[in-house]
Amino acid sequence: MDQRRRGAIQGLPGTWLLALALLQGCRALQNHHRPAVAKGADFNRLYTGFVTRGVEEIYTFNYSTKPGEVDAVRVYVSSSSEDLRYPVVFVVRQQKAVLSWQVPLVLRGLYQRMYTYQEVSRTLCPLEPLSEEVTSEQFLFVDVASMAPFNVHYELLVTRVSHFTLETGVMFNFSATPSQPRYFLYEFPVDMDSVVIEVMSLRGQPCAVVSVQDIVCPVYDLDYNVEFIGVYQSMTVKAAITVQRKDFPGGKFYVVFVIKPEDYTCGGSFPSMKGKGNHTWNQERIKDLSVTIVPSITKRVYIKALLFSFIIFLLFYAGALIVAFVHYMRIQRKGLGGVYSPDDEGEGTVAASHPIASGASEGGSYGAIDESSPAPGASPMDTLRCRSYSDSSGDEDTDFHTLQDLERESAIYRNKTFLYVSDLSHKDSKAVSKKYKIYFWNITTIAVFYTLPVIQLVITYQTVVNVTGNQDICYYNFLCAHPLGVLSSFNNILSNVGYVLLGFLFLLIVLRRDLLHQRALEARDVFAMEYGIPKHFGLFYAMAVALMMEGVLSACYHVCPNYSNFQFDTSFMYMLAGLCMLKLYQTRHPDVNTSAYFAYATFAVVIFLAVLGVIFGKNATWFWILFSVIHVLASLALSTQIYYMGRFKIDVANADMNIFRRIGMVLYNDCVQQCNRPMYMDRMVLLILGNLVNWSFAICGLILKPRDFASYLLGIFICNLLLYLAFYIIMKLRSSESLQPIPLFCIIATAIMWGAALYFFFQNLTSWEESPAQSREQNHPCTLLSFFDDHDIWHFLSASAMFFSLLVLLTLDDDLDHVRRDKIPVF
């Protein structure tokens, strides 16, 4: 109202003012209560108009449906108003449903960010598909209203969806935006019980959500309610959901596609703010999608995969039985049916037939044989038997055994430049074997207490996935994830059976060798007592349990693989690698080895570091500095222990300031005075190479800060194990020792298996370092038998590689079973 009109009104008498106000109020009241008249409208025709506080429009559509068909209707609306205080409200009334929304449509993102959209289109929930209650003629009313005191322009377009039902094996392409979601109907064919919904997009952004919902109204197809019911996944490029008929009794379901207003859910960054305050205006977020529904695998494929998984590893049992039978027949053909060495490849003999007396008379030394003279008339054989079964005064509770109980030989032991196994095998055989069997009992106890809560946790994870329908919790290869019962990806669990079966087979092989060795000791077989590497099987038993538990915990991890439980899959890998390195060291140092308690305490520290790495390893520089320092110091300490063959010992309990002076003197004598020619050249070269590798790991970790710290740490362990094994084999060959056919075959098989396994391991089908949607970008279809993917093949091959690796350690020194221990060098 301008100033002149306002002044004129103010100049009127009070009675005229009251009359004028009543007149304007009546007109406004009349306009406000004016009944809106429904206008007949047609499909596929664009309607435009204006609405205000007193003006609303109603459009009515009627249409007929054919029996046996599902007829869906889609409503498109838009408004020119950007005033959030006075939106245009659209209300759609159907026979059994009411749907309403406003324009501008407001969607909220993280931290209450607001995104507004001027164009909205929604698919109306069709009447119960194929229901008997569907009448031939349907009515649809669209009400358009606004509380704005001014005219607001709008547009309305109603169409009938021509392609609402998805067909099996037929790809369908469409587009969607945050304000224009889409959903379609699918009905199971009569002879099909399971299907896979495969969704693809050429562009990673914007982020989308794919949901599978039951046939109910309303359909939850907006950003803020799409996760309320059904099964859903976020996606960028790929998504795949396996749907089973048993979960939808009616045999039908909706596939809903919702575009998120921002990409944070899919791992994207925050968008830049536009506009004022907390308001972000409409952005161009159109996503082109293609959906294909394909049949899932049949029960016959499940049975075939089960049989394959067990038969392929039962063949290892058959091969072990054949080798054992051939070995037994060779012994029988030689007429040695009695006592023999289990590690002599058929070359065993009765103790009395061995010319031990002649060997002793020729001046051969048995290391540190008891210097006391034998009883009159006693033969060298009797002397050896007495010495092998003499009581040991060693303390089994100490962390390190360094011949402290043999004081009269300690000076000789410490002053000898080159040591032989006889110098380091003075302890009583039974006492040492008992000490090493503690490894087996400890790891069994750890396995029980570690595994039970893990099983409980992963069952909880799986239950949450099944109840909530949130398939972003677990990082499966959804393009090859075959459910069974409550398990979402049974194939990833089944493929771990190889670790358990081969671990148990290795346990049986070790048990057989142990029993034969005990039989030989009871028969006073000189080969078992004084020849070859001393046989202690406790670490082998522990390695067998570790291999089996690796399969159990890997299966637990693959029930629901994610960021929180990856350490389940690697804990026993650390322990297995550590046990293998301990066994390699113990082979030539029977009396000089760490106790089981100290070893497992060290493994606990490693697992603790792995947990810290997963939590802090992404950005915390302090953690990488701390870990790199620990890594380098541990490498130097182990190198010193290996270089001096266990004779370099620091007494921590009695340590004082002179300890550094003593260390400096040793290093000065060996490294400075003899710099032209180290005392142990072979060991020095190989240990320098090993330290360079470990320092490279430490430097790369400090610079690159790899996100997958658990795999990084496991790589350090495996690399060191391979280096130590290579060092052992090289030193063995340089000592004029040989490799027999069985260990040589196992070494070749190990190399081939590991090479093939690592190829499939690096295919990277998933990655819990990224968001679930980004992880699914790496998903691939099944590779083997239409059931197993590349990671399952890694399980098969790595289980076989680990089995052959353990056999290498078990049989590597079989060639020494007829070599006296004072002729076997220590390295």
C-alpha positions in Angstrom: 0.0 0.0 0.0 1.5 3.4 -1.1 1.8 6.5 1.1 -1.1 8.4 -0.6 -3.6 5.5 -0.1 -2.5 5.0 3.5 -2.9 8.7 4.2 -6.4 8.7 2.6 -7.5 5.8 4.7 -6.1 7.4 7.8 -8.1 10.6 7.0 -11.5 8.7 7.0 -13.7 8.8 10.0 -13.5 5.8 12.4 -16.9 4.3 11.3 -15.8 4.2 7.7 -12.5 2.6 8.7 -14.3 -0.2 10.6 -16.6 -0.8 7.7 -13.8 -1.0 5.3 -11.9 -3.5 7.5 -15.0 -5.7 7.8 -15.5 -5.7 4.1 -11.9 -6.8 3.4 -12.1 -9.5 6.1 -15.2 -10.9 4.6 -13.7 -11.1 1.1 -10.6 -12.8 2.5 -12.7 -15.2 4.5 -14.8 -15.9 1.4 -11.7 -16.6 -0.7 -10.1 -18.7 2.1 -13.1 -21.0 2.3 -13.8 -21.1 -1.4 -14.2 -24.8 -2.2 -11.7 -26.1 -4.7 -13.2 -27.8 -7.7 -11.6 -31.0 -9.0 -10.5 -30.7 -12.5 -10.5 -33.6 -14.8 -6.9 -34.2 -16.0 -5.2 -36.4 -18.5 -1.9 -38.4 -18.3 1.2 -37.2 -20.1 -0.1 -33.6 -20.2 1.7 -30.7 -18.4 -0.4 -28.6 -16.1 0.7 -25.2 -14.8 -0.9 -22.6 -12.5 -0.6 -20.5 -9.4 -1.6 -21.2 -5.8 -1.8 -18.9 -2.8 -3.1 -19.1 0.7 -6.6 -18.9 -0.5 -6.3 -20.7 -3.8 -5.7 -24.4 -4.2 -6.1 -26.8 -7.2 -7.3 -30.4 -7.4 -6.6 -32.6 -10.4 -8.4 -35.9 -10.8 -7.2 -38.8 -13.0 -9.1 -41.9 -13.7 -7.7 -45.0 -15.5 -8.5 -48.6 -16.0 -6.2 -51.6 -15.3 -6.1 -54.9 -17.1 -6.4 -58.1 -15.2 -3.0 -59.6 -14.2 -1.0 -56.4 -14.8 0.6 -54.0 -12.5 0.0 -50.4 -13.4 2.3 -47.8 -11.8 1.9 -44.0 -12.0 4.6 -41.4 -11.7 4.0 -37.8 -10.7 6.4 -35.0 -11.7 6.1 -31.6 -10.1 8.1 -28.4 -9.9 7.9 -24.9 -8.4 9.6 -21.6 -9.1 9.5 -20.6 -5.4 12.7 -20.8 -3.5 11.2 -19.5 -0.2 11.4 -22.3 2.3 8.8 -20.6 4.5 6.1 -21.0 1.9 6.6 -24.2 0.0 4.0 -25.7 -2.4 2.5 -28.8 -0.9 1.4 -31.7 -3.2 -0.9 -34.4 -1.8 -1.7 -37.5 -3.9 -4.7 -39.5 -2.8 -5.2 -43.1 -4.0 -7.7 -45.8 -3.2 -5.5 -47.1 -0.3 -2.7 -44.7 0.1 -1.9 -41.0 0.6 1.5 -39.6 -0.4 2.6 -36.0 0.1 5.7 -33.8 -0.3 6.6 -30.2 -0.6 8.6 -28.1 -3.1 11.2 -27.0 -2.5 12.1 -30.4 -1.2 14.5 -30.3 1.7 17.0 -33.1 2.3 19.5 -33.1 5.0 23.0 -34.4 5.0 25.7 -34.8 7.6 25.8 -32.2 10.4 22.3 -31.0 9.3 23.5 -29.6 5.9 20.4 -28.7 3.9 19.9 -29.4 0.2 16.9 -28.1 -1.6 15.4 -29.3 -4.9 12.8 -27.4 -7.1 11.9 -30.5 -9.1 10.5 -33.6 -7.6 9.1 -36.8 -9.1 7.8 -39.9 -7.3 6.4 -43.2 -8.3 3.1 -43.9 -6.6 2.7 -47.1 -4.8 0.6 -49.3 -7.0 -2.3 -51.2 -5.5 -1.5 -54.6 -4.2 0.2 -56.1 -7.3 -1.9 -58.8 -8.9 -4.3 -58.6 -5.9 -7.9 -59.8 -6.4 -9.2 -56.6 -4.9 -7.9 -54.5 -7.7 -10.8 -53.0 -9.6 -10.8 -52.2 -13.3 -11.3 -48.5 -12.8 -9.0 -46.4 -10.6 -9.1 -42.8 -9.5 -6.2 -40.5 -8.5 -6.4 -37.1 -7.0 -3.6 -34.5 -6.8 -4.0 -31.5 -4.5 -1.8 -28.5 -5.0 -1.8 -25.9 -2.2 0.4 -23.3 -0.5 0.2 -21.0 2.5 2.1 -18.2 0.7 0.4 -14.8 0.7 1.5 -14.4 -2.9 1.1 -16.4 -6.1 3.4 -19.3 -6.4 3.9 -21.0 -9.8 3.9 -24.7 -10.2 4.0 -27.4 -12.9 2.4 -30.9 -12.7 2.8 -33.9 -15.0 1.4 -37.4 -14.4 2.5 -40.4 -16.5 2.0 -44.1 -16.4 5.2 -46.0 -16.0 5.7 -48.1 -19.1 8.6 -50.3 -17.7 7.8 -51.0 -14.0 8.4 -54.8 -13.8 12.0 -56.0 -14.1 12.6 -59.2 -16.1 15.1 -61.9 -15.4 18.3 -61.6 -17.4 17.3 -58.3 -19.1 19.3 -55.2 -18.4 17.3 -52.0 -17.8 18.8 -48.5 -17.9 17.4 -45.4 -16.2 18.4 -42.2 -14.3 17.7 -40.9 -10.8 18.4 -37.9 -8.7 18.1 -37.2 -4.9 14.6 -35.7 -5.5 13.5 -38.2 -8.1 14.1 -41.7 -6.8 13.0 -44.8 -8.7 11.8 -48.2 -7.8 10.7 -51.3 -9.8 8.9 -54.5 -9.2 10.3 -58.0 -9.6 8.5 -61.4 -9.3 10.3 -64.7 -8.9 9.8 -67.2 -11.7 8.1 -70.4 -10.6 11.2 -72.5 -10.8 13.6 -70.0 -9.2 14.4 -69.7 -5.5 17.3 -67.1 -5.5 18.4 -64.2 -7.7 21.2 -61.7 -7.7 20.4 -58.0 -8.3 23.4 -56.5 -10.2 23.6 -52.7 -10.4 26.2 -50.9 -12.5 27.0 -47.2 -13.1 29.7 -45.7 -15.3 30.4 -42.9 -12.9 31.3 -43.2 -9.3 29.5 -40.1 -8.1 27.0 -39.3 -7.0 26.5 -41.8 -4.1 23.4 -44.0 -4.3 21.6 -46.6 -2.2 20.0 -49.7 -3.5 17.3 -51.2 -1.4 15.2 -54.4 -1.6 11.8 -54.0 0.1 8.7 -56.1 0.5 5.5 -55.3 -1.3 4.0 -52.8 1.1 2.9 -49.2 1.0 4.3 -46.7 1.4 7.6 -47.4 -0.4 10.5 -45.9 1.5 12.2 -44.1 -1.4 13.7 -41.0 0.1 17.2 -40.4 1.6 16.0 -40.2 5.2 13.8 -43.3 5.2 15.3 -45.7 2.6 17.2 -47.5 5.4 14.1 -48.1 7.5 13.2 -51.5 6.1 14.5 -54.2 3.8 18.1 -54.9 2.7 20.2 -52.1 1.3 23.7 -51.2 0.1 25.4 -48.0 -0.7 27.1 -47.9 -4.1 29.2 -45.8 -6.4 30.0 -48.1 -9.4 28.8 -51.5 -8.4 26.3 -53.1 -6.1 25.0 -56.7 -5.9 22.4 -58.1 -3.6 21.4 -61.8 -3.4 17.7 -62.2 -2.7 16.1 -65.5 -1.7 12.4 -66.4 -2.2 12.1 -67.6 1.4 12.6 -64.0 2.6 9.6 -62.8 0.5 6.6 -65.2 1.0 4.7 -63.4 -1.8 7.4 -64.1 -4.3 7.6 -60.4 -5.2 9.7 -57.4 -4.1 10.6 -53.8 -4.9 14.1 -52.7 -6.0 14.5 -49.1 -4.8 17.1 -46.7 -6.0 17.8 -43.5 -4.0 20.5 -40.9 -4.8 22.1 -39.4 -1.7 22.3 -35.6 -1.5 26.0 -35.8 -0.6 28.8 -38.4 -1.1 30.0 -38.8 2.4 28.2 -42.1 2.8 30.2 -43.6 -0.1 33.5 -42.2 1.1 33.4 -38.9 -0.7 34.5 -35.6 0.7 32.2 -32.8 2.0 30.8 -30.6 -0.7 31.6 -26.9 -0.6 28.9 -24.8 0.9 27.0 -22.5 -1.4 24.5 -19.9 -0.3 24.1 -18.3 3.1 24.3 -20.0 6.5 23.3 -23.6 6.6 21.6 -23.6 3.2 23.0 -25.3 0.1 21.1 -24.9 -3.1 20.2 -27.6 -5.6 23.1 -29.3 -7.3 23.2 -31.4 -10.5 23.3 -34.9 -9.1 22.0 -37.2 -11.8 23.2 -40.8 -11.8 22.7 -43.2 -14.7 22.1 -46.8 -13.6 21.7 -50.2 -15.2 20.1 -53.1 -13.3 20.1 -56.7 -14.2 18.6 -59.5 -12.2 20.2 -62.9 -12.8 19.5 -66.3 -11.4 21.7 -67.4 -8.5 23.5 -70.7 -8.3 21.6 -73.9 -7.7 21.9 -76.5 -4.9 23.9 -78.7 -7.3 26.6 -76.1 -7.4 26.7 -76.0 -3.6 27.1 -79.7 -3.4 29.8 -79.7 -6.1 31.8 -77.0 -4.3 31.5 -78.9 -1.0 32.8 -82.1 -2.6 35.6 -80.3 -4.4 36.7 -78.5 -1.2 37.1 -81.8 0.7 38.3 -84.1 -2.0 41.1 -81.8 -3.1 42.6 -81.9 0.4 41.8 -85.5 1.1 44.2 -86.2 -1.8 47.0 -84.9 0.4 46.0 -87.5 2.9 46.1 -90.2 0.2 49.6 -88.9 -0.9 50.8 -89.0 2.7 49.6 -92.6 3.1 51.3 -93.7 -0.1 54.6 -92.2 1.0 54.3 -93.8 4.4 53.4 -97.2 2.9 56.3 -97.0 0.4 58.7 -96.1 3.2 57.4 -99.0 5.3 57.8 -101.5 2.4 61.3 -100.4 1.7 62.2 -101.1 5.3 60.5 -104.5 5.2 62.3 -105.4 2.0 65.6 -104.8 3.7 64.6 -107.1 6.5 64.8 -104.4 9.1 61.4 -105.0 10.6 62.0 -103.6 14.0 63.7 -100.5 15.1 64.6 -97.8 12.5 65.0 -94.1 12.3 61.9 -92.4 10.9 63.9 -89.8 9.1 66.4 -91.9 7.2 64.4 -92.4 4.0 64.7 -96.1 4.3 68.4 -96.1 5.2 67.9 -96.9 8.8 69.6 -99.8 10.5 69.8 -101.6 13.8 71.9 -99.9 16.3 74.2 -102.8 16.9 75.0 -103.1 13.2 76.5 -99.6 13.0 80.3 -99.4 13.3 80.2 -96.8 16.1 83.2 -98.4 17.8 85.4 -98.0 14.8 84.3 -94.4 14.4 85.3 -93.7 18.0 88.6 -95.6 17.7 89.6 -93.4 14.8 89.6 -90.4 17.0 86.1 -89.1 16.1 84.9 -86.8 18.8 81.3 -86.8 19.8 81.3 -83.2 20.8 81.3 -83.0 24.6 81.1 -86.7 25.5 81.4 -87.3 29.2 85.1 -87.2 29.9 84.9 -89.7 32.7 86.3 -93.1 31.8 83.8 -95.8 31.2 83.6 -98.7 33.5 86.1 -101.5 32.9 84.9 -103.7 30.0 82.4 -101.1 28.9 82.2 -100.5 25.1 82.0 -97.1 23.4 78.4 -98.0 22.7 77.6 -98.3 26.4 79.3 -95.0 27.0 77.1 -93.3 24.4 74.0 -94.8 25.8 74.8 -93.8 29.3 75.6 -90.2 28.1 72.4 -89.9 26.1 70.2 -90.8 29.1 72.2 -89.0 31.8 70.2 -86.7 34.0 70.2 -83.0 33.2 70.8 -80.4 35.8 69.4 -77.6 33.5 66.6 -75.4 34.8 63.6 -75.6 32.5 62.1 -72.4 33.7 64.9 -70.1 32.4 64.3 -68.1 29.2 67.6 -69.1 27.6 69.6 -72.3 28.0 73.3 -71.6 27.4 75.0 -74.6 29.0 75.1 -73.0 32.4 74.9 -76.5 33.9 78.1 -77.7 32.2 80.6 -75.4 33.9 83.6 -77.5 33.0 82.8 -77.1 29.3 81.7 -73.5 29.3 85.1 -72.1 28.7 85.6 -74.4 25.7 82.2 -73.6 24.4 82.6 -69.9 24.5 86.1 -69.9 23.1 85.5 -72.2 20.1 85.3 -70.3 16.9 83.2 -72.9 15.1 80.5 -74.8 16.9 78.9 -78.1 16.1 75.5 -79.5 17.1 77.2 -81.7 19.7 78.4 -78.5 21.4 74.8 -77.3 21.8 73.0 -80.6 22.6 74.2 -81.4 26.1 70.8 -81.2 27.8 68.9 -84.3 28.6 66.7 -85.3 25.6 63.6 -85.9 27.6 63.9 -82.6 29.5 64.4 -80.6 26.3 61.5 -82.4 24.6 59.3 -81.6 27.6 60.3 -78.0 27.4 59.4 -77.7 23.7 56.1 -79.5 24.2 55.0 -76.5 26.3 54.7 -74.7 23.0 52.0 -77.1 22.0 50.0 -76.9 25.2 50.3 -73.1 25.4 49.1 -72.5 21.9 46.2 -74.9 22.4 45.1 -73.0 25.5 45.5 -69.7 23.6 43.4 -71.0 20.7 40.5 -72.0 23.0 40.4 -68.7 24.9 41.0 -66.7 21.8 38.5 -68.4 19.5 35.4 -68.7 21.7 34.8 -64.9 22.1 35.7 -64.4 18.4 33.0 -66.9 17.4 30.5 -65.1 19.6 31.4 -61.7 18.2 31.1 -62.7 14.5 27.8 -64.4 15.2 26.6 -61.1 16.6 27.8 -59.3 13.5 26.0 -61.7 11.2 22.8 -61.4 13.3 22.9 -57.6 13.1 23.3 -57.8 9.3 20.4 -60.1 9.0 18.1 -58.1 11.3 18.9 -54.6 10.1 19.5 -55.4 6.4 22.5 -53.1 6.4 24.9 -54.9 4.0 27.5 -52.1 4.5 28.6 -53.7 7.7 30.5 -56.5 6.1 33.0 -56.3 3.2 32.1 -59.2 1.0 32.7 -59.8 -2.7 29.0 -59.3 -3.4 29.3 -60.5 -7.0 30.4 -63.9 -5.7 28.8 -64.2 -2.2 26.7 -67.3 -1.9 24.5 -67.4 1.3 23.7 -70.6 3.2 21.4 -70.4 6.2 22.2 -67.3 8.2 25.6 -67.0 6.6 25.9 -64.3 3.9 29.0 -65.6 2.2 29.3 -69.3 2.7 31.9 -69.8 0.0 34.5 -67.5 1.8 34.0 -69.7 4.9 34.1 -73.1 3.1 37.4 -72.3 1.3 39.2 -72.2 4.7 38.7 -75.9 5.2 42.1 -76.5 3.7 44.0 -74.9 6.6 42.2 -77.2 9.1 42.5 -80.4 7.1 46.2 -79.8 6.1 47.0 -78.7 9.7 45.5 -81.9 11.1 47.4 -83.9 8.4 50.7 -82.3 9.4 49.9 -83.0 13.0 49.5 -86.7 12.1 52.8 -86.7 10.2 54.6 -85.2 13.2 52.9 -87.7 15.6 54.1 -90.6 13.4 57.6 -89.3 13.4 57.5 -88.7 17.1 56.2 -92.2 17.9 58.9 -93.8 15.7 61.5 -91.7 17.3 60.4 -92.6 20.8 60.4 -96.3 19.8 63.9 -95.9 18.6 65.0 -94.2 21.8 63.4 -97.0 23.9 65.4 -99.5 21.8 68.6 -97.6 22.4 69.1 -96.9 18.7 72.3 -95.0 18.4 71.1 -93.1 15.4 68.3 -91.6 17.5 70.6 -90.9 20.4 73.8 -89.5 18.8 73.4 -89.0 15.1 71.6 -86.3 13.1 69.8 -83.3 14.4 68.2 -83.9 17.8 64.6 -84.6 17.4 62.2 -82.4 19.4 58.7 -82.2 18.1 57.0 -79.7 20.4 57.3 -76.8 18.0 56.0 -78.9 15.1 52.9 -79.7 17.1 52.4 -76.0 17.9 52.9 -75.2 14.2 50.2 -77.7 13.2 47.8 -76.2 15.7 48.6 -72.7 14.5 47.8 -73.8 10.9 44.5 -75.3 11.9 43.6 -72.2 14.0 44.5 -70.0 11.1 41.7 -71.7 9.1 39.2 -71.4 12.0 39.8 -67.7 12.6 40.0 -66.9 8.9 36.6 -68.5 8.6 35.4 -66.4 11.5 36.7 -63.3 10.0 35.0 -64.0 6.7 31.6 -64.4 8.4 31.6 -60.6 8.4 34.9 -59.1 7.2 35.4 -55.5 8.2 37.8 -53.0 9.8 37.0 -54.1 13.3 37.9 -57.8 13.1 40.7 -58.1 10.5 43.2 -59.1 13.3 41.3 -62.4 13.6 42.6 -63.3 10.2 46.2 -62.5 10.9 46.9 -63.3 14.6 47.8 -66.9 14.1 49.7 -66.0 10.9 52.1 -63.9 13.1 52.4 -66.8 15.5 52.9 -69.4 12.7 55.7 -67.3 11.1 57.3 -66.8 14.5 57.2 -70.5 15.4 58.7 -71.3 12.0 61.7 -69.0 12.7 62.1 -70.4 16.2 62.1 -73.9 14.8 64.8 -73.0 12.2 66.9 -71.6 15.0 66.2 -74.5 17.4 67.3 -77.0 14.7 71.0 -76.2 15.1 70.7 -74.8 18.7 68.8 -77.5 20.6 69.8 -76.2 24.0 69.9 -72.5 23.2 66.4 -71.3 22.6 63.7 -69.2 24.2 61.0 -70.6 26.4 57.4 -70.9 25.3 56.3 -68.3 27.8 58.7 -65.7 26.5 57.9 -66.5 22.9 54.1 -66.2 23.3 54.6 -63.1 25.4 56.5 -61.7 22.4 53.7 -62.7 20.0 51.2 -60.9 22.3 53.3 -57.7 22.0 53.3 -58.1 18.2 49.5 -58.5 18.2 49.2 -55.5 20.5 51.3 -53.4 18.0 49.0 -54.7 15.2 46.0 -53.4 17.1 47.7 -50.0 17.7 48.7 -49.9 14.0 45.1 -50.4 12.9 43.9 -47.7 15.2 46.6 -45.1 14.9 48.5 -46.2 11.8 46.7 -44.0 9.4 47.8 -40.5 10.5 49.8 -40.8 13.8 53.4 -40.0 13.0 54.5 -40.8 16.5 53.3 -44.4 16.1 55.3 -44.9 13.0 58.4 -43.5 14.6 58.0 -45.7 17.6 57.3 -48.8 15.5 60.3 -48.1 13.2 62.6 -47.8 16.1 61.4 -51.0 17.7 61.7 -52.8 14.3 65.3 -51.7 13.7 66.4 -52.5 17.2 64.7 -56.0 17.1 66.4 -56.7 13.7 69.8 -55.8 15.2 69.2 -57.9 18.3 68.2 -61.0 16.4 71.1 -60.5 13.9 73.5 -60.4 16.8 72.0 -63.6 18.3 72.2 -65.4 15.0 75.7 -64.1 14.2 77.2 -65.3 17.5 75.1 -68.5 17.5 73.5 -67.8 20.8 76.7 -67.1 22.7 76.1 -63.3 22.9 73.9 -63.0 26.0 72.9 -60.0 28.1 72.1 -60.7 31.7 69.3 -58.2 32.2 68.9 -59.1 35.9 72.5 -58.2 36.7 73.0 -55.5 34.2 74.9 -52.4 35.2 76.6 -49.5 33.4 79.5 -51.8 32.4 77.2 -53.7 30.1 77.6 -51.1 27.4 81.3 -51.2 27.7 81.3 -55.0 27.3 79.0 -54.7 24.2 81.3 -52.1 22.7 84.4 -54.3 23.3 82.7 -57.3 21.5 81.7 -55.2 18.6 85.1 -53.5 18.4 86.9 -56.9 18.4 84.7 -58.4 15.7 83.9 -55.4 13.6 86.9 -53.1 13.8 89.9 -55.2 14.5 88.7 -57.9 12.0 87.0 -55.5 9.5 89.0 -56.9 6.7 87.8 -60.4 7.3 84.8 -61.0 9.7 84.9 -64.2 11.7 81.8 -65.5 10.1 81.8 -64.1 6.5 78.7 -66.1 5.2 76.6 -65.1 8.1 77.8 -61.5 8.0 76.8 -61.1 4.3 73.4 -62.7 4.7 72.6 -60.8 7.9 73.6 -57.5 6.3 71.2 -58.3 3.5 68.5 -59.1 6.0 69.0 -55.9 8.0 68.9 -53.9 4.8 65.5 -55.4 3.9 64.1 -54.8 7.4 65.4 -51.2 7.5 63.8 -50.7 4.1 60.5 -51.9 5.5 60.9 -49.5 8.4 61.8 -46.5 6.2 58.9 -47.2 3.8 56.5 -47.5 6.7 57.7 -44.3 8.1 57.3 -42.4 4.8 54.3 -44.1 3.2 52.3 -44.9 6.4 50.3 -47.8 4.7 46.7 -47.8 5.8 46.6 -51.6 6.0 49.0 -52.0 8.9 48.1 -55.6 9.6 49.1 -56.7 6.2 52.2 -54.6 6.4 53.3 -56.2 9.6 52.5 -59.7 8.3 54.6 -58.9 5.2 57.5 -58.1 7.6 57.1 -61.5 9.3 56.8 -63.5 6.1 59.7 -61.7 4.5 62.0 -62.4 7.5 60.9 -66.0 7.5 61.8 -66.4 3.9 65.1 -64.7 4.4 66.0 -66.9 7.3 64.9 -70.0 5.4 67.1 -69.0 2.4 70.0 -68.3 4.8 69.6 -71.7 6.3 69.5 -73.5 3.0 72.4 -71.6 1.6 74.5 -72.3 4.7 73.4 -75.9 4.6 74.6 -76.3 1.0 77.9 -74.4 1.7 78.5 -76.9 4.5 78.5 -79.7 1.9 75.1 -81.0 3.1 72.6 -82.2 0.6 68.8 -82.0 0.0 67.0 -85.3 -0.3 64.2 -85.8 -2.8 61.3 -85.3 -0.4 62.5 -81.9 1.0 63.6 -80.8 -2.5 60.1 -81.6 -3.8 58.5 -79.7 -0.9 60.7 -76.7 -1.6 59.7 -76.6 -5.2 56.1 -77.2 -4.4 56.2 -74.4 -1.8 57.7 -71.9 -4.3 55.1 -72.8 -6.9 52.2 -72.7 -4.5 53.2 -69.4 -2.9 53.8 -67.8 -6.3 50.3 -68.8 -7.5 48.7 -67.9 -4.1 50.2 -64.4 -4.1 48.9 -63.8 -7.6 45.3 -64.4 -6.4 45.9 -62.6 -3.1 46.8 -59.3 -4.9 43.6 -59.3 -7.0 42.0 -57.1 -4.2 38.4 -58.0 -4.5 37.5 -56.0 -1.4 39.2 -53.4 0.8 38.0 -52.5 4.3 40.4 -49.5 4.3 37.8 -47.7 2.1 34.1 -47.2 2.4 31.7 -50.1 1.6 30.7 -48.5 -1.6 34.3 -48.0 -2.7 35.1 -51.6 -1.7 32.4 -52.9 -4.0 34.1 -51.2 -6.9 36.7 -54.0 -6.7 34.1 -56.9 -6.6 34.4 -59.5 -9.4 32.3 -62.5 -10.4 33.2 -66.0 -9.3 36.3 -67.7 -10.9 36.1 -71.4 -9.9 33.0 -73.7 -10.3 30.8 -70.6 -10.3 31.2 -70.7 -6.5 34.7 -69.5 -5.5 36.3 -66.2 -6.2 39.9 -65.2 -6.4 40.2 -64.8 -2.6 38.9 -68.3 -2.1 41.5 -69.7 -4.5 44.1 -67.8 -2.4 42.8 -69.7 0.6 43.2 -73.0 -1.2 46.7 -72.3 -2.5 48.0 -70.6 0.6 46.9 -73.5 2.8 48.8 -75.9 0.5 51.8 -73.6 0.5 51.9 -73.4 4.3 51.6 -77.2 4.5 54.5 -77.7 2.2 56.4 -75.0 4.0 56.0 -76.9 7.3 57.1 -80.1 5.5 60.2 -78.4 4.4 61.1 -77.6 8.0 60.2 -81.1 9.1 62.3 -82.9 6.4 65.0 -80.4 5.6 67.7 -82.1 7.6 66.8 -85.8 6.8 70.2 -86.1 5.1 72.0 -85.7 8.4 70.4 -88.7 10.1 73.6 -90.7 9.5 76.0 -87.9 10.4 77.6 -87.6 13.8 76.6 -84.5 15.7 80.2 -83.4 16.1 80.3 -83.1 12.3 77.2 -81.0 11.9 78.0 -77.3 11.9 76.0 -74.7 13.7 74.8 -71.7 11.8 
